[in-house]
Amino acid sequence: MNTVNKNVEMTEDYADQVAALQAGSFSDPFSFLGPHVVKVGPKTYTVLRVFIPSALSIAVVLGKTVTNMTRFDDSQLFTAVLDAELSAKNYRLKVQFEDSTLYFRDVYSFASALDEQAMYLFNEGTLEHGYDHFGARFINHEGVQGVQFSVWAPNAKSVSVIGEFNFWQANQHYMRFHPASGVWDLFIPGLTADTSYKFAITTVSGERLEKADPYAKKMQQSPGTASVLQQTFQAPIYEEEMYERRMKRNHVESPISIYEVHLGSWKRRVGEQNRYLTYRELADDLVPYVKDLGFSHIQLMPISEFPFDGSWGYQPVGLFAPSSRFGSVDDFLYFSEVCHQHEIGLLLDWVPGHFPTDPHGLNRFDGTHLYEHADKRQGFHPDWNTCVFNYDRPEVKSYLLSNANYWVSEFQLDGLRVDAVASMLYLDYSRKDGEWIANKYGGRENIGAIDCLQRSNAVCYKNAPHAMMIAEESTAWPGVTQSVDHGGLGFGYKWNMGWMNDSLGFMQRDPIHRKFHHHEMTFSMAYAFSENYILPLSHDEVVHGKGSLLSKMPGDDWQQFANLRAYYGFMFAHPGKKLLFMGSELAPRDEWDHNKQLDWSLLESEAHTGVYESVKALNSVYHSTPSLYEVDGSPAGFRWIDCDNAEQSILSFVRFGKKQSEFLIVVSHFTPQVFHHFRLGVPKEGAYQVVFNSDDKQFYGSGVQVIAHKQQLVQSKAVACHGLDNSIEITIPPLSTVYLKYISA
């Protein structure tokens, strides 16, 4: 190879290009940098242009031939005109810096690795595997190992990849723009995992922004704000039998009791500067603990990377990145696998309703309101001072659709609990007149958000049929758990916020006043079968000055514990799946504090241990009693015995399984009195056995026996009561819930 003589060498003035390159704002780098074939008369040459900041000299290495490049003026632009054809694989750049000599592949010699079909789907709003096409991905491209960077920034003037590998300089790795899709891409060879990077964006107004990668699979822990290169990981592959067990475990006819966890405060290593447990430590400690308590599922509060600890994860910046607070991506995969080995379902709190305004996040991503609405009446959330996604934009739908699919497919999770669904559904949510914009039909429904939720649910159920998609929806929106094909939102379950608010309101009242508010414990049955419900006693009920569940209970110390145990018993018997926030089994006196671990010393107290044992017993009875879960979604699974005994604050009902011969009688009593010789109607002649009594001494109760002393069973008599032909005579303990199982005729 020979350098072409001066007669045919390119002699253009590159001053304008150099100025733009040096300024870190170059819109079309591939039109200028890299190898370009030119013809001079009958001969074909390759013009090579390279711009590398801080380089003292650059040479082209082609086989055994080394050709020095010419510096343009005093800039960092080097040029050469060669009589050989250059390709990505057949030459390297030998770059001399002040203290080192390095060899590089020329990033501008590679063709684009962007998948145009995927970009079509992305722009259409239907791309469900965006994480395989965007962000930073280790690939083999044109026979070379490296990282493919892709980012959507359609209104940017220029985009560069910056990172540790180029000393965070925005003028070295300019990206290629694809006008049809609005996507920028660049392949950079030779990078290694765990290297930090960002995108440097020059806006049309000349503003410089540095943004984290929206699709990053790993991010720095706060106060760091960069994304981190993550090697491609293999999603766990399970045997078909395990998928069948997971399908059964998550089914609406199965017993589902969920333990909600904030990973940063369940337990900490107090003797090690109060540090967080890692995902691996949590796998070894949390999972067996939950299994022993008898819960079927763990639900994690959001772990998508978030900057502010005090947001508990509900203001995420890295939607695709498991928080590095607790370890690596591989560590989280290990946690997920251990859950499944213990037959514990793993659910994740997902936050597609809003995102924070942190400068390295999605807000004004390319200098324009790209991910959020420009109009504050649609794009800003007044309650949380956050941005609201623009669900009408197809690319935003693809982003959220891909993210939901990512968690259930790549990490093999059992489902997602979707946060703040009501805030997504209503354009006027938490807004006064004049602070919101109606949809095209003049209504308050957010049509784009509805479509986004429907698509996300449909895709997750398609790709992970075992999954549970759960809506935290606090209004009476119809058809939340109705299929998309039938006009519903397509969720599998909905949180029953009405039951939670009414029943907690009742429990906080002094027993002497409860008879005037009896309906608060019965009204939920008017709509209990309109959706597939989960009964939640979540973290929201024990923060922001609300106090702990125990502190809400009235009466003296003993009565507070008795009230709480009776309430749990009522909850586990009420139609609907169950959810308890971590620590509920310990009955703490103080409300939850995310800055410290649960008070495990409470288990040294008989009263607190009693609540723990009652929760364990309730889980055991619940999971072993089909009548408590098989027919949750139908009136056929429930029948009141007496819902009108407000004077004594006693509720009694029957739970039926698929077999009408399998049923359980539930009696909840919410005053401190004891009622002897209480006659209770029963649906069938036969014997009845007490299988749970929240007043048992083992639970720190008073030990009042429901059935006469030393008798194991109570036999019904043909005495009509409560509209039933048969009845039993029992004792009703104070502040208690009792389960009586039908044995035989």
NULO-279432 format. One record per atom (N, C-alpha, C): x, y, z. Coordinates in steps of 0.2 Angstrom, whole numbers, plus 5000, padded with zeros to 4 digits. Layout:
<rs>
XYZ...
</rs>
This chain:
<rs>
500449945000500050005000500450065000500350114996500750174995500250234997500550285000500150345001500150384994499550404992499550444985499950504985500250524980500650584979500250644980500550704981500150764982499750784976499850764970499450784964498750754965498650694968497950674969497750674976498150694981497850704988497350754988496850734993496250784994496550844997496350904995496650964998496051015001495450985002494951025005495151055011494751115013494851145019494351115024494651085029494151055034494051095040494151155040494051205046493351195049492851195045492151195048492051125051492251075048492151005051492551005058493151025057493551015063493251055069493051115068492751155073492151125076491751095072491151055074491350995078491850955076492150895079492350915086492750965086493050985093492551015098492051045095491551065100491051015102491150955100490750895102490050895099489950925093489350935090489350915083489250855081489350835074488850795072488450815067487750775066487850715061488350715057488350665052489050635051489350605056490050585057490250535051489750495049489950445044490050475037489750525036489850565030490550595029490950595035491550635035492150585037492050555043492550515046492550445043493050405044493150345042493350335035493350275032493550275025493050295020493250325015492850345009493150335002492850294998493150284992493050344987493550364983493550414978493850394972493650424967493950404960494350474958494950464956495350514953495550484946495250514941495350484934495150414934495650364931495450294931495550254938495850294942496050254948495550264954495550214958495150224964495550224971495450274975495750274981495350274987495650264993495250274999495450335003495050375005495150435009494950415016495450425021495350405028495350465032494850475036494950535041494750505048495150525052495150505059495250565064494750565069494750625074494850595081495350595084495450565091495750625095495450645100495650695104496350675108496750715109497450705113497950665109497750645103498250605099498850645097499450615097500050655095500150635087500050575086500050545079499650485078499450475072499050415070499350385064499350315064499650275058499050225057499050215050498650155048499050095047498750035051499049975050498649925046498949915040498649865036499049805034498949745038499449695037500049715040500549705037501249725039501449795038501049835034501149895031500849945036501349995038501150055043501150115039500650155038500650215035500450275039500950325040500750385044500250425041499750455045499250495043499550565044499250615041499350685041498950725045499150765050498750805054498550865050497850885051497650945048497751005053498151045050498351105054498551085061498351115067498551095073497951055077497451025073496950995076497050925077496550885079496550815081496250775075496150805069495950775063496650755059496650685058497150655054496850625047497250635042496950615035497550575032497250525027497750495023497350475017497650475011497350445005497750385003497450325003497750265002497550234995497950194992497750154986497550084987497350074993497050014995496350014998495949964997495249965000495249945007494949985011494949975018494249945020494249905025493649875028493749875035493149855039493149865046493749815049493849755046494249705049494949705046495049745041495749735038496249795040496049835044496549885046496349905053496949935056496849965063497250025063497050065068497350135069497850125075498550145074499050145079499050225081498850235088498750305090499250315096499650365095500250385099499950445104499850425110499750475115500350495119500250545123500850575127501250515131500850475134501150425138501050345136500750335130500550275128500450265121500550205118500350195111499750135111499250155108498650105108498450095101498150035100497850015094497150015094496750035089496050045089495750015082495149985083494749975077494450045075494350065069494050125067493250115068492950155072492250145073491850165067492150205063491850235057491950195051492250135052492250085046491750035046491350035052490849985052490150005050489749955046489149975044488649975050488050005050487550005055487349935057487249915063487049855066486249855068485949915066485249925068484849885064484349855067483849805064483249855062483149865055482649905052481949885054481849815054481249795055481049805062481449795067481349815074481149885075481549935071481450005071480750015069480449985064479849995061479349975067479449925070478949905076478949955081479649975083479750025088479350095086479350115080478950175078478250165078478050105077477350085077477050075084477450065089477250055096477149985098477349935094477249865095477849825097478449865097479049825099479049795106479149735107479049705114479749675116480249685112480949665114481449715113481249775115481649835113482349825117482349795122483049785126483549745121483249705116483749675112483949715106483749775106483949825100484149895102484049915108484249975111484749975117485050025118485450025124486150005122486549975126487249955125487249875125487349845119487349775119487949745116488249695120488849655117488649615111488949625106488849585100489449575096489449525091489949515086489649545080490049595077489749635071490349635066490149605060490649605055491349565057491249515061491749475064492149505069491949565072492249595078491849595084492149585090491749595096491749665098491149685101491149755103490449765106490249835107489649855110489249895105488649875103488249915099487749965104487850025102487450075106486950105102486350105104485750135101485350175105485150235103484750275107484250315103483650325106483150365102483150435104483350475100483350555101483250585095482650585092482450615085482650685084482550725090482650795089483350825091483850775092484450805094484850825088485350875089485750895083486350845083486550815088487150775088487150735094487350665094487350625100488050585100488350585105488950545106488950495112489350445111489450395117490050425121489950435127490450455132490550405137491150395140491250345145491950345147492150295152492750295154493250275149493050245143493450225138493750285134493350335134493650395130493650455135493750445141493850505146493250545146492650525145492050565145492050625140492450615135492450665130491950655124491550715123490950705119491150715111491850725110492050735103492450675100492350615103492650555100492250505097491650485100491250435097490550465095490550495090489950525087489550465084488850475085488450415083488150435076487850385073487550385066486750395067486450445064485750455064485350425059484850395061484350365056483750405056483650445051483050495051482350455051482350405048481650365047481450345054481850325059481650305065481850355071482250395070482450445075482950415080483250365077483750325082484450345080484950345085485650355083485950285085486450265082486850205083487550215082487950165085488650165084488950105087489350065084489650005086490450025088490550005094491250025097491549955099492149935095492449875097492849875103492949825106493449815111493249835118492649855120492449875126492349815131492349825137492349775142491749785147491449735150490949745155491149785161490649815164490649855170491049925168491049945162491250005160490750055160490850115163490250165164490250205157489650225156489550265150488850305150488850355146488250395145488150415138487650455136487550485130487550565130488050595127488150665126487650685121487250735122486750755117486750825116486850855110486850925108486150935105485750985109485150995106485151045100484551055097484551105092484751175094484651185100484751255102485551265105485851205104486551205106486751185113486151165117486251145124486551075124487051065129487351005130487050965136486750905135486450865140486850795140486950775146487250705147486750665150486550605147485950565149486150495150485850465155485950395156485550355150485750295149485450255144484750235146484250245143483550225145483450155145483850115141483850045141484450005145484750045149485350015152485149955157485449905156485349845161485749845167486149895168486549905174486649985175486650005181486750085182487150085188487550145189487850165195487450175200487650155206487250175212487350245214486750285216486850355218487350365223487750415223487650475219487850475211488150415209488350405202487750405198487850435192487250435187487350405180487950365180488050335173487750265172487650245166487550175165488150135165488050075165488650025165488549975160489049955157489049905152488949835155488349795153488249735156488249675151488649625152488649575147487949545147487849515141487149485140487149425144486549415148486449365152485849315150485949255152485449205149484849195154484249205152483649195156483649125158483449115164483349045167482949005163483148945162482648895158482448845163481848835164481548785168481248725165481148675168480848615165480048635165479748595160479048615159478648605165478848555169478448545176478448605180479048635180479048695185478548755182478548765176478148805173477348795174477248725174476548705176476448715183476848705188476748725195476648795196477048835192477048915193476348935190476148905184475448925182474948905187474948845190474448835195474548875201475148895203475248935209474949005208474949035202474749095201473949105199473649045198472949045195472449075200471949095198471449135202471049085206471149015205470848965209471348935214471948965215472448945220472448995226472748965231472849005237473449055236473349115236473949165235473949215241474549205244474649255250475349285249475349355248475949385246476249425252476949415252477349455257477649515253477449575255477749635251478349655255478949665251479549675254479849745251480149785256480649835254481349805255481749795250482349755251482849795256482849855256483249895259483149905267482549875269482449885276482149825279482149765276481849705279482349685284482949675282483549665287484149695284484549715289485249745287485749715291486349725289486949705292487149765297486849765303486949815308487649825310488049775311488749775313489149795307488949795301489349815296489149885293489149935297488950005295488150005292487749955295487049955293486949945286487349905283487349905275486749865273486549865267486049825264486249755263485749705264485949645262485949635254486349595252486449585244485849545242485749535235485249495233485349425235486049405235486149335237486049325244486249375248486049365256485349355257484949395253484249395254483949335251484249305246484049235244484149185249484649195253484749145258484349155265484249215266483849235272483149245271482949295266482249315266481849255263482049215258481649165255481449115259481949085263481749035268481249055274481349125275480949155281480149155278480149175272479449185269479149115268479549065266479248995265479048975272479448985277479248955284478648985286478549055285477849085287477249065283477349035277476849005274476549045268476949095266476749145260476849105254476449115249476649085242477049135238477049195239477349245234477749295238478249325235478649385238478449435232478249495235478249555230478749605232479149625228479649675229479449745227479549785232479449855230479949875225479849925221480249935215480949935216481249895211482049885212482349915205481949935200482249975195482650025197483250035195483750085198483450155199483550185205483250245207483750285211483750355210484250395213484150405221483550415223483350435229483050385233483450365239483150315243482450325246482350385247481750405250481150395246481250385240480650375235480450295235480850255239480750185239480750145233480950185227480950145221480450175216479950215219479350235215479550295210480150315210480450365205481050345202480950295197481450255194481750295188482450285187482750315182482950265177483150205180483450145176482950095176482450095171481850045171482049975170482649965166482849905164483449875169483649915174484249895178484049875185484049815187484049795194484449845199484249875204484649915208485249885210485849925209486549905211486649905218486149935222486149935229486249865232485949825229485949755232486349705228486749725223487249685220487149685212487349635209487449635201486749605198486749605192486149575188486149505189486749475189486849405191486649385198486749425203486449415209485749415210485449465206484649465206484449405202484749385197484549315194484549255199485049255203485149205208484549215213484349275215483849285220483149255217483049265210482449245207482449165207483049135205483049065204482949035211483249065217483149035223482349035225482049085223481349095225480949035222481149025215480748965212480948895214481548895217481748825219481348815226481248865229480848855236480048865234479848865228479148865226478848925228479248985228478949045230478949095224478349115222478249165217478549225218478849255213479149325214478849375209478549425213478249485209478649545210478549595205478949655206478449715205478549765209478149825208478449865202478049875197478249915191477949975191478350025189478050095189478050135182477550125178477550155171477150215171476950245177476450295178476850365177477450365179477850435180478550415180478950475180479650465181479950535183480550535187480750595190481050645185481250705188481550755184482250755184482550705187483350705187483650725181484150765180484450785174484750735170484950675173485150625169484650575166484050585168483450535166483150555160482550535159482150545153481850615152481850655157481550715156481950755151481550785146481850825141482450785138482350725136482950685134483350715129483050735123483450765118483350835117483250865123483050945123482350955121481950905120481250915119480850865124480250875124479850835129479750775125480150725125480150665121479750615124479950595130479550535134478950565137478950635139478350655143477950715138477350725140476950775136477350845138477350885133477550955133477150995138476450985137475951025141475951005148476051045153476051025160475450995162474951015159474250985161474150905159474650885155474650815153475350785155475850825155476550795156476850805163476450835168476750845174476250815180476550775185476150755190476150795196475650835198475650875203475750845210475550785211475650755218476350735219476750715214477350685215477950725212477750785209478250825205478650785201478350745197478650705192478350715185478650685180478450685173477950625172477450635168477050585166477150565159477250495157477450475151476850495146477150505140476650525134476450455131475850435133475650365131475350365124475250425121475050435114475650425109476250425111476850425107476950345106476950325100477150245099477750225102478250265101478950245104478950235112478550275115478550275122478150205124477650195120477250125121477750075120478150075115478650015114479150015120479350075122479750075128479450035134478850055136478550025142478349955141478149935135477949875133478549825133479149845131479749805131479949795138479849855143480049845149479649795153479049795153478649745156478849675154478849665147479049605145479749585147480249625148480849615150480949585157480549605162480549585168480249515169479649505165479349435166479649385162479949405156480249355152481049345153481449395154482149385155482349365162481949385167482049365174481649315176481149295172480649235174480249255180480049315181479649335187478949305186478649305191477949275191477449335190477649395189477149445187477349515190476949565188477049635190476449665193476649695198476049735202476149815199475649835195475749895192475549955196475949995198475850055202475450105199474950135204474650195202474250195195473850145194473550135188473050185187472650205192472150255192472450325189473050345191473350405189473550405181473550345179473650335171473050335168472450315171471850305167471450365166471550415171471150475171471550535170471350575164471750635163471650685168471150685172471050735177471250715184471650655184471850625191472150685195471950695201472250745206472350815203471850825198471950895195471250935195471250995196470651035197470451055190469851085189469651115183470151165180470251155173470751195170471451175170471551115174472251095175472351025171471851015167471850955163471550965156471750915151471450925144471050865143470450865140470050815138470350775132470150715132470350675126469950695120470050665114469750685108469050685108468750645112468050635113467750675118468150715121467950765126467850735133468150665134468150635140468750645144468750605150469250615155469750555155469550505151469950445150470550455146471150425148471750435145471850375140471650385134471550335129472250305127472750345127473450315126473650265131473550285138473750245143473350185143472750185142472250125142472550075137472750095131473050055126473650025128474150065131474750045133474649995139474249995143474149945148473849885145473349885141473149835137473649795133474049825130474649795126475149765131475349795136475749765141475549705144474949705146474649645149474549585144474349605138474249555133474949525131475449565130476149535128476449495134476349515140476649485146476249415146475649415146475249345146475449305140475549335134475749295129476449265129476949295132477649275132477749235139477349245144477449215150476749195153476449145150475749125152475649115159476149105163476149095170476049155174476149215171476249275175475549295178475649345183475149375186475249455185474749485182474749555181474249585185474549635190474149655195474049735195473449755196473349825195473249855202473649905204473449945210472950005207472349985207471850035204471350055210471250115211470850135217470150165216469950155209469350185208468850125205468250145203467850095201467850085193468450085190468550075183468250005181467850005177467549935175468049895171468049825172468349775168469149785169469349795175470149795176470349725175470049675177470249605176469949575171469549605167469249575161469749575155469649525151470149515145470149575140470749585137470749635132470249625127470249565125469749545119469049565121468849565127468149585129468149655132468649695130468649765131468849785138469149735142469449755148470149775148470449795154471149815154471649755153471449695155471849635154472249615160472149645165472549625171472249555174472649525178472449465181472049475188472349525191472049535198472049615199471649635204471649705205471649715213472049765216472049775223471349795225471049775230470349795233470549845238470549915235470749965240470049985244469549975241468849985245468849945251468949885250468949835256469449865261470049885259470649905264470349965267470150015264469950075267469350065272468850035270468250025274468449985280468749925279468949885285469449915290469949945287470349985292470050035296469650075292469250125296468850095301468550035300468150005305468549985311469149955310469549925315469849985319469950045317470150095321469650125326469050105325468550135329468550095336468350135341468250105348467650055347467749995350467249935349466549965351466450015356465850035358465450075352465850095347465550135342465550095335465750035335465849995329465149975327464649965331463949945329463649995325463850055325463550105321463950115314464450075313464850075307464949995304464449955306464449885304464549875297464249925293464249915285464949915282465349945286466049955283466449885283466149835286466449775286466049725281465449745279465049705275464949735268465049795267464949825260465349795255465949775256466449745251466149685247465649655251465349595248464849615242464649675242464249705236464549705230465249705230465649705223466249655223466249615228466849565229466949525223466449515219466549465213466549505206466549565207466649605200467249605197467849585201468449585198468849525202469449505200469849455203470249505208470049495215470349545219470949515223471349565225471849545231471749595236471749575242471649615248472249635251472449705250473049725252473149765259473549745263473749785269474549795267474649855263475249865260475649915264476249935262476649985265476350055265475850065261475550135261475150145267474950085271474550095277474950105283475650105282476050115288476550165288476450215284476950265283476550335283476950385282476750455282476250475288476450455294476050475300475450435301475350385297474750335298474850295304475450285306475650235311475650165309475850115313475850045312475150015312475049955309474349925310474149915317474649895322474449885329474249955332474650005330474450075333473750095331473550075326472850095324472250065328472450005331471949965335471750005341471150005343470950035349471049995355470950025361470949985367471649985371471649945376472249935380472749885376473349875379473849835375473649775373473249735377473049665375472549675370472049725370471549725365471849745359472349785358472649805352472849745348473249695352473449635349472849595347472349585351471849545349471449575343471349635343471049665337471449655331472049655331472449645325472449575323472449525328472349455326471749435323471149465326470549455323470449485316470749545315470749575308471049535303471649505305472049465300471549405299471249375304470849315303470249335298469949385299469449415295469649415287470249445287470549455280470649395276470949345280471149275277470549235275469949255278469349215276468949255271469049315270468649355265468849335258468349335254468549325247469049365244469549345240470149385238470749355240471249365236471949345238472249395243472749375246473049415252473749445251473849505254474449535254474549575260475149555263475349585270476049615268476149675271476849715270477249685276477949675274478349645279478349685285478449645291478349665297477649665300477149655296476449645299476449585303476849535302476849475306477149485313477549545314477849565320477449615324476949645321476549695324476949745328477349785324477749835327477349895329477549925334477149985337477250045333477850055330478050115326477950095319477750155315477650145308478350125304478350105298478850085295479350145293480050125294480550175292481050145288481050165281481450135276482250145278482450185283483150185284483450135289482950095292483250045296482849975295483149925298482849865297482249855302481849805300481249785305481549775312481149785317481349775324481249695325481749655324481749585325481749565332481949615337481949595344481149585346480649605342479949605344479849525345480149485342480049415343480249385350480549425354480649405361480049425365479549455362478949475366478449415365478049395370477549345369476949375365476849435366476249465362476449475355477049495353477249505346477349435343477649385346477649325344476949285343476549305347475849285346475549305339475649365337475449385330475849345325476449345326476849305321476549235320476449195326476149135325475449125322475049185323474449185321474449185313474949235311474949235303475249175300475649145304475949075301475349025301474949025306474348975307473848995301473749055300473249075295473449055288474049065287474349045280474248965279474348935285474348855285473648835283473148865287472448845286472248865279472448925277472248955271472448915265473048895265473348855259473048775259472848755265472648685266471848675265471548735264470748735264470548765258470348715253470148745246469548785247469048785252468548825252468648895253469348915255469548985256469849015250469948975245470249005239469948985232469648925232469448895225468948935221468448965225467949005222467949075224468549105224468549175226468149225221468149205215467849255210467149245209466749205213466049195211465649195218465049215217464549215223464449145226464549095222464449025224464949005229465549045230466049025235465849065242465349095242465249135249464449145250464349135257463649145259463649175266463249235267463149255274462749215278462949205284462549175289462149235292462549285295462249335298462749395297462449445293462849505291462549565295462049555299461649615302461749615309462149575312462249575320462649635322462449695320462849755322462849765329462349745333462349765340462949725344463049665342463649625345464249635341464249665335464849675331465049605329464649555327464849485325464649485318465049455314464949435307465049365306464649325303464649255301464549245294464949195291464849185284465149115283464949085277465249025275465649035269466248995268466548995262466548925259466348915253466248855250466848845245467048785244467448765238467048735232467448715228467148685222466648625224466848595229466348545231465948575237465248575236464848605241464948575248465148515248465248475254465848495258466248535255466848565258466748635259466648655266466548725267466848735274466848805275467148825282466748885284466548885291466148935294466648985297466549045296466949105299466549145303466749155309466449205314466949255316466849315315467249375317466849415322467149435328466849465333467349525335467049585335467449645336467249685342467049655348467049685354467449645360467549675365467949635370467549585375466849585373466449535377466549465375466249425379466249355378465549335378465349295373464649275372464549195372464249175378464249105379463549085376463549015375462848985372462649025366463049045362462949075356462649025350462049035348461848995343461949015336462248975332462448995325462148945320461748975315461548935310462048905305461948845303462448805299462148785293462448775287462148755281462048685280462348645285462248565284462248535291461848485292461948445298462548405298462848405304463448365305463948395310464548375310465048395316465448455313465648495318466048555316466648555320467248575318467848575321468248645321468448665326468848735326469548725323469648755318470348745315470748815316470448865318470848925320470448965324470748995330470449035334470949085336470849155334471349205335471449215343470949195347471049205354471449145358471649105354472049045357472649075361472849045367473349065371474049065367474149015362474749015358474849075354474349115353474349175350474349245354474349225361474349285366473649305367473149255366472449265367472249245374471649255376471349245382471249165383471249135378471149065378470349035379469949085377469249065378469049005373468748955375468648895371468048905367468048895361467448905357466948845358467248785359466848725360466948705367466448675370466448655377467148615379467448635385468048605387468148535385468748515382468948455381468648415375468148455372467748425366468148445360468248405355468548425349468048445344467448425344466948435339466348465342465948495338465248515340464748495335464248455338463748425333463148475332462948485326462448525325461748495327461248535328460548515330460048545325459548505325459048525320458648585323458948635325458648695328458748755323458248775320458248835315458548895318459048925314459348985316459649025310459549085310459849125304459649105298458949075297458649055291458948985289459248955293459548885291459248835296459148775293458748725297459148695303459848695303460248675308460648725311460948715317461348765320461748725325462248765328462748745333462748795339462948765344463048815350463748815352464048885352464748895353464848955358465448965360465649025364466049065359465849135359466149175355466749215359467349205358467849235362467849315360468249355365468249425364468749445358468549495354468949515349469349465345468949425341469249365339468949345332469249305328469049275322469149195323468549155322468549085323468349055316468748995314468548955309468348895311467748865309467448805310467448765304467748705303467748665297467248615298466848605293466348545292466648485292466448435296466848375296466348315292465848305295465348255292464748255295464248215292463548215295463548165301
</rs>
